[in-house]
Amino acid sequence: MLIGKQSDIRPAEITPESVYRQRRRFLQQAGFATGGLLLASGCTADEDELELRRLAVSRGSPFSTDEEPNAFEDIISYNNFYEFGLGKRDPARLSGKFHPRPWTVTVDGEAERTGTFDLDDFIRGQPIEERVYRLRCVEAWSMVVPWNGIPLAALLKPFKPTSRAKYVAFETVMRPEEMPGQRRGLLDFPYVEGLTIAEAMHPLTILALGIYGVELPNQNGAPLRLVVPWKYGFKSIKSIVRISFTEQQPPTTWSLAAPREYGFYANVNPEVDHPRWSQARERRIGGGLFNEKIPTRMFNGYAEQVASLYAGMDLRKNF
Amino acid sequence: MPAWTCARISRRPVTVPAVRRLQLIGKPLLFVAATAPLAWLAWRTAGHAGGLGANPVETLQDELGTWALRLLLATLAITPLRRLLGWNRLAQFRRMLGLFAFGYAALHFLNYLWLDQFFDLAAIVEDITERPFITVGFAALLSMLPLALTSTNGWRRRLGRRWQQLHRLVYPVAILACWHFWWQVKKDVTEPLVYAAILALLLGARLWRRPAARATS
């Protein structure tokens, strides 16, 4: 159970209750709801209802921001997930046929132990933490998301990467029959991403399984996605099926699609503009019509933790 | 190309009641139809019908811009349609459509100035001078301004032949508007491509008709 003693409940701990209310309202608006089903048991009853299982989550990570998290409804209705479509609402609208379970993750490449694992085995024994992170999209909007996940380092270390493992490559599932954006070929799928081994092992980097104490909805990258909070959102690859340790820098989908606009590192940087728009400020989602943009921070406000990873690097060149 | 004033149309062998009926019903109908997208946006802004979503400023920006482009193309469709159908009375709707296109474009720009940039002059100047897709969109809007201002009968009389020449600006405006949309999208250009194809068709129809028009005049 998630909620602790009545006396010391933080706002983020109360939220899972309201998540269900918001979700029900969201579904009613979208015209799906059939009644009080969503308040029923907390276990998956009907996939079409998008009911989400609760996760056992430990809170209070020192890496969490105390900024107010975005509403669950905003987080699940405003997504970039081109596997389902280009529009921000497409992933919520068009991901109903996607089946995040059963799920396997393949680990291969430069490691002593490799193989294909059922997701439950892959994460077994690892406590799921709440990490309230800022998320900065390359499109100059941002959110604050209470992720539930596991530090990537904790999941990768048991595979004993060799000294030749300089990078970690990630791959999204390829299921055109369930993902209309893949059928339309909106990008060169499967989506691939990568990190340096130091970035992958950094304690801020997590693999998320949930938000707000419930498992990830399909549109947010179910059942397993990367979260790298100091990088633009597109680095945080969704619905991961393969993790590979590599010696060479792996290809990444957006840098292949538009090499002038998107680089391998994609660190949030207010001083390096996108060729077509400024990155100096961002719109924080959830403020309604009259919220002014806020200044974007170096490394999305995580400079203290990650700047040393890039010491001596020309961030204008390595954007 | 002659100016299709009502006076000219009424000299044609068309029954007067039909023309009157069209004027009495057609223009108000068009006015309501062209106002409807704005009313729908206002309704959603007030929180109805699912609202404007998680990023309302972006929704307004996209919707207002798209409707400006649609109405601009509708304005440009009048002449080819009129020729194709031989339905000259369509010409009387062109000015209203053009003014609505300008109106939506102006609101699109106002939304950018106000809700997107909060009148941050430095940021706006930087955008217009350094971001090509914004430069192009701004040029399109600026070029529409003299067309909107000289759209009255009075200005049309005063400018005479030059009115016609001035209003040919609508062609580069439409090209700039499509270009603005094209450069704005992140990856998939299907939607801008559809608008550009329609524009190409509408401009092509004019080129294609020109020799024939000359032959008959």
Chai-1 contact restraints between the chains, C-beta under 6 A:
chainA,res_idxA,chainB,res_idxB,connection_type,confidence,min_distance_angstrom,max_distance_angstrom,comment,restraint_id
A,Q29,B,G50,contact,1.0,0.0,6.0,A-B,restraint_1
A,D74,B,A54,contact,1.0,0.0,6.0,A-B,restraint_2
A,S77,B,A54,contact,1.0,0.0,6.0,A-B,restraint_3
A,Y78,B,A54,contact,1.0,0.0,6.0,A-B,restraint_4
A,L86,B,D188,contact,1.0,0.0,6.0,A-B,restraint_5
A,L186,B,D188,contact,1.0,0.0,6.0,A-B,restraint_6
A,R276,B,R131,contact,1.0,0.0,6.0,A-B,restraint_7
A,I285,B,A54,contact,1.0,0.0,6.0,A-B,restraint_8
A,I285,B,N55,contact,1.0,0.0,6.0,A-B,restraint_9
A,L289,B,P56,contact,1.0,0.0,6.0,A-B,restraint_10
A,L289,B,L115,contact,1.0,0.0,6.0,A-B,restraint_11
A,E292,B,F118,contact,1.0,0.0,6.0,A-B,restraint_12
